[in-house]
Amino acid sequence: MALFSFFVLVVTLFAMMAAGKPSGSPSECRLHGFLPDQTRCSSCDDLFRAIHDGELDEECRACCNDDSGANAGSGAKFVRGDLKIDRRVFQRMSSYKESLTEFPQVKVVFEDYHAPRLFMYTSNEPTAEPEVFAIHDWSSGTLIEFLKKKLAPQVEKN
């Protein structure tokens, strides 16, 4: 798996070097190997740590979406969320477990080998597209602050 990931990174690097620098437009980002609606800036951080190429980092950032939590949701209120996480990681993160008890709208979904990601929805519709946040480096305090700010209060059903 690690060898395949490395291979993908190397191929992406060579493809981007051959094609020039993207302007950030969706078509140019795709041409350079980045999916603008799926590329998260935290992925650019990971790529830079692995490759250490400043030009590649600039190209990635021209196409990425901020998932740091600082500008998350741009003021939108979310009605529900799913925390997708590996069960073993979740067991070690007792502060996350305690934090989530006050937010019944957020459901924990266990997926093997899944980095912690928060999938937040602005609608209860089953086909709603989530906004995804990489939270692997968030403290429980950051998670609580984010949910208090961005999660709409739960409506009581009669």
HELIX and SHEET records of a PDB file:
HELIX    1   1 ALA A    2  ALA A   19  1                                  18    
HELIX    2   2 PRO A   26  LEU A   31  1                                   6    
HELIX    3   3 CYS A   41  ILE A   51  1                                  11    
HELIX    4   4 GLY A   54  CYS A   63  1                                  10    
HELIX    5   5 ALA A   72  GLY A   75  5                                   4    
HELIX    6   6 ARG A   87  ARG A   92  1                                   6    
HELIX    7   7 SER A   94  LEU A  100  1                                   7    
HELIX    8   8 SER A  140  LYS A  150  1                                  11    
SHEET    1   A 4 VAL A 106  PHE A 110  0                                        
SHEET    2   A 4 ARG A  80  ILE A  85  1                                        
SHEET    3   A 4 ARG A 117  TYR A 121 -1                                        
SHEET    4   A 4 GLU A 131  ALA A 134 -1                                        
END                                                                             
